[in-house]
Amino acid sequence: DKLMPIAVSEDKFSTRLGMTEIVIKDLNSDKKAKFRCKELVKNISINGKALAVHTLSRILFYEEYNLYGEGDQQMHVESFSYKPIGKLDKKLEGNFFTLLAENFILSKDNRISSYDMSKNLSREWVFDSNVCFLKRLGGPAKEECLLVGLKNGNAFKIFVSNPFPILIIEHGVEITSLDMNLSKKLMAVVDAKNNFYLYDVAKKESITSELKISQCMFSQDFENMYVVMGEGVVYVKSTEFEGVTAPASGNIISFKGNKVRVVNGETVTTIEVPFTPFLMHYMSKKDFKRSEERRVGK
């Protein structure tokens, strides 16, 4: 749901409840935290233990802490919370909002703006088309990389430390979902026509495509594995193998190990991917290195 703000970082997931409440869930347990803001929550972003909330008139910064102290082994459903650590009392417009290690990013129309934690505008990137997709790819503090998809179909990488965007591909159709694999050699693209394309970045050529796909994401652990979603089904594939399918609805929020996580409203569903078909495929090709990777991953 594009109207409902959500945020994901490693093992945490956050979404808005109603108009002013925020819930943060630990994806590996039943632990959760919940609190209320005093005004409409427009966007949320999580980065490690840091949380930022973009409201109508300000940006609020929070930090995770353990309610029962470090090292406490008691089992509590709500065993962590967030405390306020700062705020920016300034109305800032933006459709996309991303918290980095020492910066935060706001994007509106064709402009992406980077602010430091002193709330100063540190850099802006202006494109010749509106930004339709923005994703944090990670990297060292002050040098993080962001993936940008535009309405005109161009895809860029930008580094917080570099004023010049790097053009990756010219797709030609408005981009709605983007991701890159671990080596950054492959790019997955979903466009506004609900078509999926897998690009070879160096050659700038599509190597496979599919119809009726709404979202794409690469595995965080395996170089050539990815997941796509369309018409109530997730498809887990590799570049050499068709893979497996499972019913699901909502938005893919992570693909780590053999687990694909999908969110629908406040509900997070975990789909465990059977790696046996991948294992047998690679063994049949005598690709023992990759078969061992899948065996360990399972």
Stockholm file with secondary structure:
# STOCKHOLM 1.0

chainA/1-298         DKLMPIAVSEDKFSTRLGMTEIVIKDLNSDKKAKFRCKELVKNISINGKALAVHTLSRILFYEEYNLYGEGDQQMHVESFSYKPIGKLDKKLEGNFFTLLAENFILSKDNRISSYDMSKNLSREWVFDSNVCFLKRLGGPAKEECLLVGLKNGNAFKIFVSNPFPILIIEHGVEITSLDMNLSKKLMAVVDAKNNFYLYDVAKKESITSELKISQCMFSQDFENMYVVMGEGVVYVKSTEFEGVTAPASGNIISFKGNKVRVVNGETVTTIEVPFTPFLMHYMSKKDFKRSEERRVGK
#=GR chainA/1-298 SS CTTSCEEEETTEEEEEETTTEEEEEETTSSCEEEEECSSCEEEEEEETTEEEEEESSCEEEEEEEETTCTTCCCCCTTCEEEEEEEEECSCCCCSEEEECSSEEEEEETTEEEEEETTSCEEEEEECSSCEEEEEEEECSTTCCEEEEEETTSEEEEEETTCSSCEEEEECSSCEEEEEECTTSCEEEEEETTSEEEEEETTTTEEEEEEESCCEEEECSSCTTEEEEEETTEEEEEETTEEEEEEECCSEEEEEETTEEEEEETTEEEEEECCCHHHHHHHHHTTCHHHHHHHHHHC
#=GC SS_cons         CTTSCEEEETTEEEEEETTTEEEEEETTSSCEEEEECSSCEEEEEEETTEEEEEESSCEEEEEEEETTCTTCCCCCTTCEEEEEEEEECSCCCCSEEEECSSEEEEEETTEEEEEETTSCEEEEEECSSCEEEEEEEECSTTCCEEEEEETTSEEEEEETTCSSCEEEEECSSCEEEEEECTTSCEEEEEETTSEEEEEETTTTEEEEEEESCCEEEECSSCTTEEEEEETTEEEEEETTEEEEEEECCSEEEEEETTEEEEEETTEEEEEECCCHHHHHHHHHTTCHHHHHHHHHHC
//
